[in-house]
Amino acid sequence: MKREDIRNIAIIAHVDHGKTTLVDELLKQSGVFRANQEVAERVMDSGDIERERGITILSKNTAVTYKGVKINIIDTPGHADFGGEVERVLKMVNGVVLVVDAFEGSMPQTKFVLRKALDLDLPVIVCVNKIDRPEARPTEVVDEVLELFMDLDASDEQLDCPFIFASAKAGYAMRNLDDEPKDMTPLFETILDYIPAPEGDPDAGTQVLISTIDYNEYVGRIGIGKVDNGTIRINQDMVMVNHHDPDKFKKVKISKLYEFDGLNKVDVSEATVGSIVAISGIADIHIGDTLCSPENPVAIPFQKISEPTISMDFLVNDSPLAGKEGKYITSRHLRDRLFRELNTDVSLRVEETESTERFKVSGRGELHLSVLIENMRREGYEFAVSKAEVLYHTDEKGKKLEPMERAYIDVDDEYAGNVIQKLGERKGELINMHSNGTGSTRLEFLIPARGLIGYRGEFMTDTKGTGVLNTIFENYGPYKGDIQYRKQGSLIAFEAGEAITYGLFNAQERGTLFIGPGEKVYAGMVIGQNGKAEDIELNVCKTKKLTNTRSSSADEALKLTPPRVLSLEQCLEFIDTDELLEITPKSLRIRKKILDPTLRKRAGFKKA
């Protein structure tokens, strides 16, 4: 049976190509909001960090109605670090809208998300967005996208996909570039015509594959998935099974059932084939679980999510200032919070270590882990993290393999030489380089993932903030040798106390300071960056000795250079392998792992 009154689609694209803005317009033009209702921009990005950074982190479900057909829409993230979100939601849909920027064209993440969609044989509608940009080049972008389809071995049917030209910001879509721009109707019509209606057997045993987990303080875990077969009802007895875990077999009862309508979840008593539903009341429901009728418990296959490539240690904070600013500071608090994150984040791994106060957390990239750190910090957690390290594999012959990334870099011609030199030092291999004739160059590198750790800040400085760096995981390749992360040493506080202007004035000649007067410091805390390669210990709590002789310049005010205040990302990039970042709701402090200077020197000699 086909459900002609439903269409299920996912919006997929590279970062910043306009997915969330497009969903906004579809919601507005389908009458989800009242005429006089005030609507925030990017209404789907509901998390604080999503709104601040202008990025999508978690995929979101919504639904609109057009000509009596319910269109379930899933807005997905564009960053490679959140690729796990995209991979799993594609199991819920019958087609995708691929959004491509009319100026930037096909980018690394466009390739990644399109490959996932083609692998699942999903029909694709290509939406060339931002055609009202002054430098837009829609016809060339269409050719680029078709080339990408061919590179990914698309079938003839997939190659014969419709192209829509749109400006999500201005709220219109067109089938041809010379059409009169009006509204989003051409996109709605194309979705109805080209995306197949969901199919299934309403009389067979019920099967619902859980593709996303939502979490709510009041009702706990909420499983979201598509009804593949049969009908699901409130109070129905069901069995929970999993394709990758044959031993899993648990009897459960459906206590609450919702469907999506606009931005809300609406209570329903039953749902049948093709509907996307949310189910609450099952405590240990996980992504990849299938809810089935007890008579015929068959699990639906679910692809394995790509493995993490990078890890960090999360530790209980043991600095001299520990416990003064955070609400949750013990190892039990830290453990519970990290394992709770696994409820909703499929790409994350948390492992316990020999020490009860240290946990190894692995993710898809620095951004992935920094978003988790920022969320925990805002919730009142206090802890410390180590420098990010890549996860190595070994091949059959026992050789060390490391994750390799393909980096695409767009820079002005004048900065290209500098970028090539810096990435060469980080074991990057230049594969492709071409100038687009408008003063900018695109570089393509194959580089170890660890070569990119801590590079983005330096890249922004080198290109005066104009460069664009995109990366995507390529494969595991042979180990490329040691990389030196940081050429400058640290300035380290010599004793505990409060930083004084006089002490800081003498210290600032040695390098760039991270702190100002009046800030609390302790021995072993990093207070700045040295201009040279070695670490230096300084006393910034030193006051001026009082004498009974007065010189003519004695009372002149000491002028301090404003300190360089580092953001969370900059701190994570700056710290070296022998340092930790202390994170509290109010402060970020970089410190040495070994605070005592004598013990630190001994450890340095042993290592050397």
BELWOHU-V603333 format. One record per residue. N is the residue number from 1. PHI is phi in whole degrees, 0 to 359 (* if undefined). PSI is psi as a letter, one per 30 degrees, with the letter a starting at -180 (999 if undefined). D_CENTER is the distance of its C-alpha to the mean C-alpha in whole Angstrom. Layout:
BEGIN
n=N phi=PHI psi=PSI d_center=D_CENTER
n=N phi=PHI psi=PSI d_center=D_CENTER
END
This chain:
BEGIN
n=1 phi=* psi=k d_center=38
n=2 phi=254 psi=k d_center=36
n=3 phi=266 psi=j d_center=35
n=4 phi=291 psi=f d_center=35
n=5 phi=269 psi=g d_center=34
n=6 phi=224 psi=k d_center=30
n=7 phi=227 psi=k d_center=28
n=8 phi=243 psi=j d_center=24
n=9 phi=229 psi=l d_center=22
n=10 phi=243 psi=k d_center=18
n=11 phi=261 psi=j d_center=17
n=12 phi=236 psi=k d_center=15
n=13 phi=183 psi=l d_center=14
n=14 phi=283 psi=l d_center=12
n=15 phi=303 psi=k d_center=10
n=16 phi=66 psi=g d_center=13
n=17 phi=268 psi=f d_center=16
n=18 phi=104 psi=g d_center=16
n=19 phi=297 psi=e d_center=15
n=20 phi=293 psi=e d_center=15
n=21 phi=295 psi=e d_center=18
n=22 phi=296 psi=e d_center=20
n=23 phi=298 psi=e d_center=20
n=24 phi=308 psi=e d_center=21
n=25 phi=294 psi=e d_center=24
n=26 phi=297 psi=e d_center=25
n=27 phi=295 psi=e d_center=25
n=28 phi=297 psi=e d_center=27
n=29 phi=279 psi=f d_center=29
n=30 phi=263 psi=g d_center=30
n=31 phi=82 psi=g d_center=31
n=32 phi=291 psi=e d_center=29
n=33 phi=261 psi=l d_center=29
n=34 phi=293 psi=l d_center=33
n=35 phi=300 psi=e d_center=34
n=36 phi=260 psi=g d_center=34
n=37 phi=282 psi=k d_center=31
n=38 phi=278 psi=k d_center=29
n=39 phi=238 psi=k d_center=25
n=40 phi=289 psi=l d_center=22
n=41 phi=292 psi=l d_center=20
n=42 phi=47 psi=h d_center=17
n=43 phi=298 psi=f d_center=19
n=44 phi=285 psi=f d_center=16
n=45 phi=280 psi=i d_center=13
n=46 phi=271 psi=f d_center=15
n=47 phi=284 psi=k d_center=13
n=48 phi=303 psi=e d_center=14
n=49 phi=293 psi=e d_center=11
n=50 phi=298 psi=e d_center=10
n=51 phi=290 psi=e d_center=14
n=52 phi=292 psi=e d_center=14
n=53 phi=269 psi=f d_center=11
n=54 phi=69 psi=h d_center=12
n=55 phi=233 psi=l d_center=8
n=56 phi=261 psi=k d_center=8
n=57 phi=251 psi=e d_center=5
n=58 phi=251 psi=k d_center=8
n=59 phi=289 psi=k d_center=11
n=60 phi=236 psi=k d_center=14
n=61 phi=256 psi=k d_center=18
n=62 phi=209 psi=l d_center=21
n=63 phi=211 psi=k d_center=24
n=64 phi=232 psi=l d_center=27
n=65 phi=243 psi=k d_center=30
n=66 phi=224 psi=k d_center=32
n=67 phi=52 psi=h d_center=36
n=68 phi=77 psi=g d_center=36
n=69 phi=255 psi=k d_center=33
n=70 phi=275 psi=k d_center=30
n=71 phi=253 psi=j d_center=27
n=72 phi=279 psi=k d_center=24
n=73 phi=243 psi=k d_center=20
n=74 phi=244 psi=k d_center=17
n=75 phi=269 psi=k d_center=14
n=76 phi=246 psi=l d_center=11
n=77 phi=286 psi=l d_center=8
n=78 phi=255 psi=f d_center=8
n=79 phi=285 psi=k d_center=5
n=80 phi=300 psi=e d_center=7
n=81 phi=297 psi=f d_center=4
n=82 phi=252 psi=g d_center=4
n=83 phi=300 psi=f d_center=8
n=84 phi=300 psi=e d_center=9
n=85 phi=296 psi=e d_center=9
n=86 phi=289 psi=e d_center=11
n=87 phi=305 psi=e d_center=14
n=88 phi=278 psi=e d_center=15
n=89 phi=287 psi=f d_center=16
n=90 phi=295 psi=f d_center=18
n=91 phi=289 psi=f d_center=20
n=92 phi=270 psi=f d_center=21
n=93 phi=247 psi=l d_center=22
n=94 phi=251 psi=g d_center=25
n=95 phi=184 psi=l d_center=24
n=96 phi=228 psi=l d_center=21
n=97 phi=253 psi=j d_center=21
n=98 phi=268 psi=j d_center=19
n=99 phi=265 psi=k d_center=19
n=100 phi=231 psi=k d_center=19
n=101 phi=292 psi=k d_center=20
n=102 phi=290 psi=f d_center=24
n=103 phi=257 psi=e d_center=24
n=104 phi=289 psi=e d_center=21
n=105 phi=73 psi=a d_center=21
n=106 phi=287 psi=k d_center=20
n=107 phi=240 psi=l d_center=17
n=108 phi=307 psi=e d_center=15
n=109 phi=288 psi=f d_center=12
n=110 phi=301 psi=e d_center=15
n=111 phi=295 psi=e d_center=17
n=112 phi=299 psi=e d_center=15
n=113 phi=290 psi=e d_center=14
n=114 phi=293 psi=e d_center=18
n=115 phi=300 psi=e d_center=19
n=116 phi=298 psi=e d_center=18
n=117 phi=292 psi=e d_center=20
n=118 phi=292 psi=e d_center=23
n=119 phi=300 psi=e d_center=23
n=120 phi=268 psi=g d_center=23
n=121 phi=60 psi=h d_center=26
n=122 phi=272 psi=k d_center=24
n=123 phi=292 psi=k d_center=26
n=124 phi=239 psi=k d_center=24
n=125 phi=256 psi=k d_center=25
n=126 phi=264 psi=k d_center=24
n=127 phi=248 psi=j d_center=23
n=128 phi=277 psi=j d_center=24
n=129 phi=262 psi=l d_center=22
n=130 phi=63 psi=h d_center=23
n=131 phi=287 psi=f d_center=27
n=132 phi=270 psi=g d_center=28
n=133 phi=293 psi=k d_center=27
n=134 phi=302 psi=e d_center=30
n=135 phi=261 psi=g d_center=28
n=136 phi=299 psi=k d_center=27
n=137 phi=221 psi=i d_center=29
n=138 phi=303 psi=e d_center=28
n=139 phi=294 psi=e d_center=31
n=140 phi=293 psi=e d_center=30
n=141 phi=296 psi=e d_center=26
n=142 phi=301 psi=e d_center=28
n=143 phi=298 psi=e d_center=29
n=144 phi=300 psi=e d_center=26
n=145 phi=293 psi=e d_center=24
n=146 phi=297 psi=e d_center=28
n=147 phi=298 psi=e d_center=28
n=148 phi=297 psi=e d_center=24
n=149 phi=304 psi=e d_center=25
n=150 phi=294 psi=e d_center=28
n=151 phi=301 psi=e d_center=26
n=152 phi=266 psi=g d_center=24
n=153 phi=56 psi=h d_center=28
n=154 phi=290 psi=l d_center=28
n=155 phi=283 psi=l d_center=31
n=156 phi=298 psi=e d_center=33
n=157 phi=296 psi=e d_center=33
n=158 phi=292 psi=e d_center=29
n=159 phi=292 psi=f d_center=30
n=160 phi=272 psi=h d_center=32
n=161 phi=273 psi=l d_center=29
n=162 phi=283 psi=k d_center=30
n=163 phi=249 psi=k d_center=28
n=164 phi=239 psi=k d_center=28
n=165 phi=251 psi=k d_center=28
n=166 phi=218 psi=l d_center=26
n=167 phi=232 psi=j d_center=25
n=168 phi=298 psi=e d_center=23
n=169 phi=293 psi=e d_center=24
n=170 phi=276 psi=f d_center=27
n=171 phi=80 psi=h d_center=27
n=172 phi=222 psi=l d_center=29
n=173 phi=222 psi=l d_center=29
n=174 phi=220 psi=k d_center=32
n=175 phi=280 psi=e d_center=33
n=176 phi=232 psi=l d_center=35
n=177 phi=296 psi=f d_center=34
n=178 phi=266 psi=g d_center=38
n=179 phi=288 psi=l d_center=37
n=180 phi=280 psi=k d_center=38
n=181 phi=288 psi=k d_center=34
n=182 phi=235 psi=d d_center=35
n=183 phi=212 psi=a d_center=32
n=184 phi=272 psi=g d_center=29
n=185 phi=309 psi=e d_center=32
n=186 phi=303 psi=e d_center=32
n=187 phi=289 psi=e d_center=28
n=188 phi=303 psi=e d_center=29
n=189 phi=298 psi=e d_center=32
n=190 phi=296 psi=e d_center=31
n=191 phi=299 psi=e d_center=28
n=192 phi=296 psi=e d_center=31
n=193 phi=284 psi=e d_center=33
n=194 phi=258 psi=e d_center=31
n=195 phi=275 psi=k d_center=28
n=196 phi=293 psi=l d_center=31
n=197 phi=288 psi=k d_center=31
n=198 phi=295 psi=k d_center=30
n=199 phi=241 psi=l d_center=33
n=200 phi=176 psi=l d_center=34
n=201 phi=253 psi=j d_center=37
n=202 phi=292 psi=f d_center=38
n=203 phi=265 psi=f d_center=41
n=204 phi=282 psi=l d_center=39
n=205 phi=296 psi=k d_center=37
n=206 phi=294 psi=k d_center=34
n=207 phi=218 psi=k d_center=31
n=208 phi=230 psi=j d_center=27
n=209 phi=269 psi=k d_center=24
n=210 phi=277 psi=j d_center=21
n=211 phi=253 psi=f d_center=18
n=212 phi=219 psi=k d_center=16
n=213 phi=241 psi=k d_center=17
n=214 phi=252 psi=l d_center=17
n=215 phi=227 psi=k d_center=18
n=216 phi=225 psi=k d_center=21
n=217 phi=304 psi=e d_center=23
n=218 phi=274 psi=e d_center=26
n=219 phi=252 psi=f d_center=26
n=220 phi=80 psi=b d_center=24
n=221 phi=281 psi=k d_center=22
n=222 phi=238 psi=k d_center=22
n=223 phi=269 psi=k d_center=21
n=224 phi=241 psi=k d_center=21
n=225 phi=195 psi=l d_center=22
n=226 phi=257 psi=k d_center=25
n=227 phi=284 psi=j d_center=28
n=228 phi=278 psi=e d_center=29
n=229 phi=217 psi=l d_center=33
n=230 phi=72 psi=a d_center=36
n=231 phi=229 psi=k d_center=35
n=232 phi=248 psi=k d_center=33
n=233 phi=230 psi=l d_center=35
n=234 phi=294 psi=k d_center=35
n=235 phi=67 psi=g d_center=37
n=236 phi=283 psi=k d_center=37
n=237 phi=277 psi=k d_center=37
n=238 phi=223 psi=l d_center=34
n=239 phi=237 psi=k d_center=33
n=240 phi=256 psi=k d_center=30
n=241 phi=229 psi=l d_center=29
n=242 phi=217 psi=k d_center=27
n=243 phi=299 psi=e d_center=27
n=244 phi=271 psi=f d_center=25
n=245 phi=226 psi=i d_center=27
n=246 phi=300 psi=f d_center=31
n=247 phi=280 psi=f d_center=32
n=248 phi=285 psi=k d_center=30
n=249 phi=202 psi=j d_center=33
n=250 phi=227 psi=k d_center=33
n=251 phi=277 psi=k d_center=35
n=252 phi=223 psi=l d_center=33
n=253 phi=233 psi=k d_center=34
n=254 phi=279 psi=j d_center=32
n=255 phi=264 psi=e d_center=33
n=256 phi=219 psi=k d_center=31
n=257 phi=225 psi=k d_center=30
n=258 phi=230 psi=l d_center=28
n=259 phi=239 psi=l d_center=27
n=260 phi=266 psi=k d_center=25
n=261 phi=217 psi=j d_center=27
n=262 phi=62 psi=b d_center=25
n=263 phi=262 psi=g d_center=23
n=264 phi=249 psi=l d_center=25
n=265 phi=261 psi=k d_center=25
n=266 phi=245 psi=k d_center=29
n=267 phi=297 psi=k d_center=31
n=268 phi=228 psi=l d_center=33
n=269 phi=269 psi=f d_center=36
n=270 phi=205 psi=l d_center=35
n=271 phi=215 psi=k d_center=33
n=272 phi=239 psi=a d_center=34
n=273 phi=316 psi=k d_center=32
n=274 phi=91 psi=f d_center=29
n=275 phi=284 psi=k d_center=28
n=276 phi=263 psi=k d_center=25
n=277 phi=236 psi=l d_center=25
n=278 phi=244 psi=k d_center=24
n=279 phi=236 psi=k d_center=26
n=280 phi=245 psi=l d_center=26
n=281 phi=102 psi=f d_center=29
n=282 phi=250 psi=j d_center=28
n=283 phi=297 psi=e d_center=26
n=284 phi=249 psi=h d_center=25
n=285 phi=281 psi=k d_center=23
n=286 phi=233 psi=l d_center=21
n=287 phi=296 psi=k d_center=18
n=288 phi=98 psi=f d_center=21
n=289 phi=286 psi=k d_center=24
n=290 phi=244 psi=k d_center=27
n=291 phi=265 psi=k d_center=29
n=292 phi=230 psi=l d_center=33
n=293 phi=291 psi=k d_center=36
n=294 phi=301 psi=f d_center=38
n=295 phi=292 psi=e d_center=41
n=296 phi=219 psi=i d_center=38
n=297 phi=280 psi=j d_center=35
n=298 phi=245 psi=k d_center=33
n=299 phi=282 psi=k d_center=30
n=300 phi=273 psi=k d_center=27
n=301 phi=300 psi=k d_center=26
n=302 phi=221 psi=k d_center=22
n=303 phi=292 psi=k d_center=20
n=304 phi=289 psi=k d_center=19
n=305 phi=285 psi=k d_center=15
n=306 phi=306 psi=k d_center=14
n=307 phi=286 psi=l d_center=14
n=308 phi=292 psi=l d_center=12
n=309 phi=239 psi=f d_center=13
n=310 phi=220 psi=k d_center=13
n=311 phi=221 psi=l d_center=14
n=312 phi=220 psi=l d_center=16
n=313 phi=266 psi=k d_center=19
n=314 phi=257 psi=k d_center=18
n=315 phi=235 psi=l d_center=22
n=316 phi=292 psi=k d_center=24
n=317 phi=288 psi=k d_center=25
n=318 phi=238 psi=g d_center=29
n=319 phi=283 psi=l d_center=29
n=320 phi=300 psi=f d_center=33
n=321 phi=259 psi=g d_center=31
n=322 phi=297 psi=k d_center=29
n=323 phi=81 psi=g d_center=29
n=324 phi=269 psi=f d_center=30
n=325 phi=238 psi=f d_center=27
n=326 phi=265 psi=l d_center=25
n=327 phi=265 psi=e d_center=26
n=328 phi=245 psi=j d_center=25
n=329 phi=232 psi=f d_center=26
n=330 phi=271 psi=l d_center=27
n=331 phi=292 psi=f d_center=26
n=332 phi=293 psi=e d_center=26
n=333 phi=300 psi=e d_center=24
n=334 phi=296 psi=e d_center=21
n=335 phi=298 psi=e d_center=22
n=336 phi=300 psi=e d_center=22
n=337 phi=292 psi=e d_center=19
n=338 phi=293 psi=e d_center=17
n=339 phi=288 psi=f d_center=18
n=340 phi=291 psi=e d_center=18
n=341 phi=297 psi=f d_center=14
n=342 phi=294 psi=f d_center=15
n=343 phi=302 psi=e d_center=16
n=344 phi=246 psi=f d_center=13
n=345 phi=251 psi=j d_center=11
n=346 phi=286 psi=f d_center=12
n=347 phi=274 psi=f d_center=10
n=348 phi=267 psi=k d_center=11
n=349 phi=232 psi=k d_center=15
n=350 phi=235 psi=k d_center=17
n=351 phi=238 psi=k d_center=20
n=352 phi=276 psi=l d_center=23
n=353 phi=246 psi=a d_center=25
n=354 phi=300 psi=e d_center=29
n=355 phi=272 psi=k d_center=29
n=356 phi=286 psi=f d_center=28
n=357 phi=259 psi=g d_center=26
n=358 phi=228 psi=k d_center=23
n=359 phi=231 psi=k d_center=21
n=360 phi=264 psi=j d_center=19
n=361 phi=246 psi=k d_center=15
n=362 phi=244 psi=k d_center=13
n=363 phi=214 psi=a d_center=9
n=364 phi=272 psi=f d_center=8
n=365 phi=173 psi=l d_center=8
n=366 phi=298 psi=e d_center=8
n=367 phi=296 psi=e d_center=5
n=368 phi=305 psi=e d_center=4
n=369 phi=284 psi=e d_center=8
n=370 phi=290 psi=e d_center=9
n=371 phi=292 psi=e d_center=7
n=372 phi=297 psi=e d_center=9
n=373 phi=299 psi=e d_center=12
n=374 phi=296 psi=e d_center=12
n=375 phi=298 psi=e d_center=13
n=376 phi=295 psi=e d_center=15
n=377 phi=298 psi=e d_center=17
n=378 phi=291 psi=f d_center=17
n=379 phi=277 psi=f d_center=19
n=380 phi=101 psi=g d_center=21
n=381 phi=273 psi=k d_center=21
n=382 phi=236 psi=k d_center=22
n=383 phi=197 psi=a d_center=21
n=384 phi=231 psi=l d_center=21
n=385 phi=230 psi=l d_center=18
n=386 phi=266 psi=l d_center=19
n=387 phi=295 psi=k d_center=18
n=388 phi=295 psi=k d_center=15
n=389 phi=229 psi=l d_center=17
n=390 phi=277 psi=l d_center=17
n=391 phi=264 psi=k d_center=18
n=392 phi=268 psi=l d_center=21
n=393 phi=240 psi=l d_center=23
n=394 phi=234 psi=k d_center=27
n=395 phi=273 psi=a d_center=29
n=396 phi=299 psi=e d_center=32
n=397 phi=274 psi=g d_center=34
n=398 phi=83 psi=g d_center=32
n=399 phi=279 psi=k d_center=31
n=400 phi=281 psi=k d_center=27
n=401 phi=244 psi=k d_center=24
n=402 phi=229 psi=l d_center=21
n=403 phi=292 psi=k d_center=18
n=404 phi=251 psi=k d_center=18
n=405 phi=244 psi=k d_center=16
n=406 phi=259 psi=k d_center=17
n=407 phi=251 psi=k d_center=17
n=408 phi=250 psi=k d_center=18
n=409 phi=234 psi=k d_center=19
n=410 phi=249 psi=j d_center=21
n=411 phi=223 psi=l d_center=23
n=412 phi=295 psi=k d_center=27
n=413 phi=310 psi=e d_center=29
n=414 phi=293 psi=f d_center=31
n=415 phi=262 psi=f d_center=27
n=416 phi=302 psi=e d_center=27
n=417 phi=300 psi=e d_center=30
n=418 phi=296 psi=e d_center=28
n=419 phi=295 psi=e d_center=24
n=420 phi=298 psi=e d_center=26
n=421 phi=296 psi=e d_center=28
n=422 phi=297 psi=e d_center=25
n=423 phi=287 psi=f d_center=23
n=424 phi=297 psi=e d_center=26
n=425 phi=295 psi=f d_center=27
n=426 phi=264 psi=g d_center=23
n=427 phi=67 psi=g d_center=25
n=428 phi=278 psi=k d_center=23
n=429 phi=242 psi=j d_center=25
n=430 phi=285 psi=k d_center=26
n=431 phi=257 psi=e d_center=26
n=432 phi=210 psi=k d_center=27
n=433 phi=207 psi=k d_center=28
n=434 phi=213 psi=k d_center=29
n=435 phi=268 psi=k d_center=30
n=436 phi=265 psi=g d_center=29
n=437 phi=82 psi=f d_center=33
n=438 phi=248 psi=g d_center=31
n=439 phi=90 psi=g d_center=31
n=440 phi=235 psi=l d_center=27
n=441 phi=236 psi=k d_center=27
n=442 phi=255 psi=k d_center=24
n=443 phi=249 psi=k d_center=23
n=444 phi=236 psi=k d_center=22
n=445 phi=240 psi=l d_center=22
n=446 phi=249 psi=j d_center=21
n=447 phi=218 psi=k d_center=20
n=448 phi=300 psi=k d_center=19
n=449 phi=303 psi=e d_center=16
n=450 phi=289 psi=f d_center=17
n=451 phi=292 psi=f d_center=19
n=452 phi=265 psi=f d_center=16
n=453 phi=295 psi=k d_center=15
n=454 phi=77 psi=g d_center=16
n=455 phi=267 psi=f d_center=17
n=456 phi=301 psi=e d_center=15
n=457 phi=297 psi=e d_center=17
n=458 phi=296 psi=e d_center=20
n=459 phi=298 psi=e d_center=19
n=460 phi=295 psi=e d_center=19
n=461 phi=294 psi=e d_center=23
n=462 phi=297 psi=e d_center=24
n=463 phi=255 psi=g d_center=23
n=464 phi=52 psi=h d_center=24
n=465 phi=78 psi=g d_center=21
n=466 phi=260 psi=f d_center=22
n=467 phi=283 psi=l d_center=20
n=468 phi=238 psi=k d_center=17
n=469 phi=239 psi=k d_center=15
n=470 phi=236 psi=k d_center=13
n=471 phi=229 psi=l d_center=12
n=472 phi=212 psi=k d_center=12
n=473 phi=296 psi=k d_center=14
n=474 phi=259 psi=d d_center=17
n=475 phi=188 psi=a d_center=19
n=476 phi=264 psi=k d_center=21
n=477 phi=235 psi=l d_center=24
n=478 phi=300 psi=k d_center=27
n=479 phi=300 psi=k d_center=26
n=480 phi=265 psi=g d_center=26
n=481 phi=102 psi=l d_center=28
n=482 phi=289 psi=k d_center=27
n=483 phi=235 psi=k d_center=25
n=484 phi=272 psi=k d_center=26
n=485 phi=284 psi=e d_center=23
n=486 phi=226 psi=k d_center=25
n=487 phi=274 psi=f d_center=28
n=488 phi=260 psi=l d_center=29
n=489 phi=272 psi=a d_center=30
n=490 phi=252 psi=l d_center=29
n=491 phi=265 psi=k d_center=32
n=492 phi=241 psi=k d_center=33
n=493 phi=291 psi=k d_center=34
n=494 phi=268 psi=e d_center=38
n=495 phi=215 psi=l d_center=39
n=496 phi=277 psi=l d_center=37
n=497 phi=153 psi=a d_center=38
n=498 phi=243 psi=k d_center=37
n=499 phi=295 psi=k d_center=37
n=500 phi=250 psi=k d_center=40
n=501 phi=306 psi=e d_center=40
n=502 phi=298 psi=e d_center=43
n=503 phi=294 psi=e d_center=41
n=504 phi=291 psi=e d_center=38
n=505 phi=299 psi=e d_center=40
n=506 phi=289 psi=e d_center=41
n=507 phi=285 psi=e d_center=38
n=508 phi=291 psi=f d_center=36
n=509 phi=290 psi=f d_center=39
n=510 phi=274 psi=f d_center=37
n=511 phi=168 psi=a d_center=33
n=512 phi=262 psi=k d_center=31
n=513 phi=271 psi=k d_center=30
n=514 phi=257 psi=f d_center=27
n=515 phi=234 psi=l d_center=30
n=516 phi=245 psi=l d_center=32
n=517 phi=295 psi=k d_center=36
n=518 phi=89 psi=f d_center=36
n=519 phi=275 psi=k d_center=33
n=520 phi=284 psi=k d_center=33
n=521 phi=228 psi=l d_center=33
n=522 phi=217 psi=l d_center=34
n=523 phi=299 psi=k d_center=35
n=524 phi=96 psi=f d_center=32
n=525 phi=276 psi=k d_center=30
n=526 phi=276 psi=k d_center=28
n=527 phi=250 psi=f d_center=30
n=528 phi=179 psi=a d_center=29
n=529 phi=247 psi=k d_center=29
n=530 phi=283 psi=k d_center=32
n=531 phi=287 psi=f d_center=33
n=532 phi=252 psi=a d_center=34
n=533 phi=283 psi=f d_center=33
n=534 phi=269 psi=l d_center=34
n=535 phi=280 psi=k d_center=33
n=536 phi=232 psi=k d_center=36
n=537 phi=264 psi=k d_center=37
n=538 phi=227 psi=l d_center=38
n=539 phi=257 psi=j d_center=40
n=540 phi=266 psi=g d_center=38
n=541 phi=261 psi=g d_center=40
n=542 phi=286 psi=k d_center=43
n=543 phi=257 psi=l d_center=46
n=544 phi=285 psi=k d_center=49
n=545 phi=289 psi=k d_center=52
n=546 phi=272 psi=k d_center=55
n=547 phi=231 psi=l d_center=58
n=548 phi=266 psi=g d_center=61
n=549 phi=258 psi=k d_center=61
n=550 phi=241 psi=k d_center=60
n=551 phi=256 psi=l d_center=58
n=552 phi=294 psi=f d_center=58
n=553 phi=261 psi=g d_center=54
n=554 phi=300 psi=e d_center=54
n=555 phi=262 psi=g d_center=53
n=556 phi=290 psi=k d_center=50
n=557 phi=291 psi=k d_center=47
n=558 phi=276 psi=k d_center=44
n=559 phi=262 psi=k d_center=41
n=560 phi=257 psi=k d_center=38
n=561 phi=287 psi=k d_center=35
n=562 phi=303 psi=k d_center=32
n=563 phi=292 psi=l d_center=30
n=564 phi=272 psi=j d_center=26
n=565 phi=273 psi=k d_center=24
n=566 phi=269 psi=k d_center=20
n=567 phi=281 psi=l d_center=17
n=568 phi=302 psi=e d_center=15
n=569 phi=298 psi=e d_center=13
n=570 phi=294 psi=e d_center=16
n=571 phi=297 psi=e d_center=18
n=572 phi=296 psi=e d_center=15
n=573 phi=287 psi=e d_center=16
n=574 phi=285 psi=e d_center=20
n=575 phi=300 psi=k d_center=21
n=576 phi=259 psi=l d_center=23
n=577 phi=292 psi=f d_center=23
n=578 phi=260 psi=g d_center=26
n=579 phi=236 psi=l d_center=24
n=580 phi=231 psi=l d_center=22
n=581 phi=250 psi=j d_center=20
n=582 phi=271 psi=k d_center=22
n=583 phi=241 psi=k d_center=20
n=584 phi=229 psi=l d_center=22
n=585 phi=302 psi=f d_center=21
n=586 phi=253 psi=f d_center=23
n=587 phi=227 psi=l d_center=23
n=588 phi=236 psi=j d_center=21
n=589 phi=234 psi=k d_center=24
n=590 phi=267 psi=k d_center=24
n=591 phi=215 psi=l d_center=26
n=592 phi=282 psi=k d_center=28
n=593 phi=299 psi=e d_center=28
n=594 phi=259 psi=j d_center=32
n=595 phi=282 psi=e d_center=33
n=596 phi=289 psi=k d_center=37
n=597 phi=299 psi=e d_center=38
n=598 phi=294 psi=e d_center=40
n=599 phi=296 psi=e d_center=38
n=600 phi=295 psi=e d_center=35
n=601 phi=296 psi=e d_center=38
n=602 phi=300 psi=e d_center=39
n=603 phi=298 psi=e d_center=36
n=604 phi=296 psi=e d_center=35
n=605 phi=296 psi=e d_center=39
n=606 phi=299 psi=e d_center=38
n=607 phi=296 psi=e d_center=35
n=608 phi=294 psi=999 d_center=37
END
